């Protein structure tokens, strides 16, 4: 498994847990400092918890693309929504997360 894939699986596992402190710790320890300067840990936690509250747990539906330092995955939520996560990590250990986006997939029949 790629470094990016391992980070993604860890993030989804912790996201699905019921422990916001563990999620805060993961973000603090796993995100590159430049990423945390762009959006703080509390801001990131608030965004994750908002998605968790609305969508429920997430599971990997399909890997769209993967390399050692980059992974794009389709996730499906408990409530049925689909999300695409695009995650990049640094080349060197500890392979800190250097970029991440989570986008909800909107289908034509969603009415949005």
C-alpha positions in Angstrom: 0.0 0.0 0.0 1.2 3.5 -0.7 2.2 6.0 1.9 -0.8 8.2 0.9 -3.1 5.2 1.0 -2.0 4.3 4.6 -2.6 7.9 5.7 -6.0 7.9 4.2 -7.0 4.6 5.8 -5.8 5.9 9.2 -7.8 9.1 8.7 -11.0 7.4 7.7 -10.7 4.9 10.6 -10.2 7.7 13.1 -12.9 9.9 11.5 -15.3 7.0 11.9 -14.5 6.7 15.6 -16.4 8.5 18.3 -13.3 10.3 19.7 -12.8 13.9 18.7 -9.6 14.1 20.8 -8.1 11.2 18.8 -9.0 13.0 15.6 -7.4 16.2 16.9 -4.2 14.3 17.8 -4.1 12.6 14.3 -4.4 16.0 12.6 -1.8 17.5 14.9 0.7 14.7 14.3 0.0 13.9 10.7 -0.5 17.2 8.9 2.4 19.2 7.4 3.0 22.4 9.3 2.3 24.5 6.2 -1.1 22.9 5.9 -1.9 23.7 9.5 -0.8 27.3 9.0 -3.3 27.6 6.2 -6.1 26.1 8.3 -5.8 25.5 12.0 -6.4 22.3 13.9 -9.6 23.6 15.4 -10.9 24.7 12.0 -10.1 21.3 10.5 -11.8 19.5 13.4 -14.9 21.6 13.0 -15.1 20.8 9.3 -14.5 17.0 9.9 -17.1 16.9 12.7 -19.6 18.8 10.6 -19.2 16.2 7.8 -19.4 13.4 10.4 -22.6 14.9 11.9 -24.3 15.2 8.5 -23.0 12.2 6.7 -22.2 9.6 9.4 -19.4 7.2 8.9 -17.5 6.9 5.6 -16.2 3.9 3.8 -14.0 3.5 0.8 -16.1 2.7 -2.3 -13.5 2.9 -5.0 -9.9 3.9 -5.5 -9.8 6.4 -8.4 -6.1 6.9 -8.6 -3.0 6.1 -6.5 0.7 6.6 -6.4 3.2 6.4 -3.5 2.5 10.0 -2.4 -1.0 10.7 -3.8 -4.4 9.0 -3.6 -7.8 9.9 -4.9 -10.7 7.8 -3.5 -14.5 7.8 -3.7 -16.0 7.4 -0.3 -19.7 6.6 0.5 -21.3 7.9 3.7 -23.8 6.1 6.0 -26.4 8.6 4.8 -25.8 7.8 1.2 -23.8 10.8 0.1 -20.6 10.3 -1.9 -17.4 12.2 -1.4 -14.1 12.3 -3.3 -11.0 12.7 -1.1 -7.8 13.8 -2.7 -4.8 13.3 -0.4 -1.1 14.0 -0.9 1.8 13.2 1.5 5.4 14.1 1.6 8.0 11.8 0.0 10.0 11.4 3.1 9.1 9.7 6.4 6.9 10.4 8.3 4.9 11.1 5.1 3.0 14.1 6.5 -0.2 15.0 4.8 0.7 18.0 2.5 -2.6 18.4 0.8 -6.2 17.2 1.3 -9.6 18.0 -0.2 -12.9 16.4 0.5 -15.7 17.2 -2.0 -19.2 16.0 -2.0 -20.3 14.4 -5.2 -23.5 16.1 -6.5 -25.6 14.1 -9.0 -28.0 15.7 -11.4 -30.9 14.1 -9.5 -29.8 15.6 -6.1 -31.7 18.8 -6.8 -28.7 21.0 -6.1 
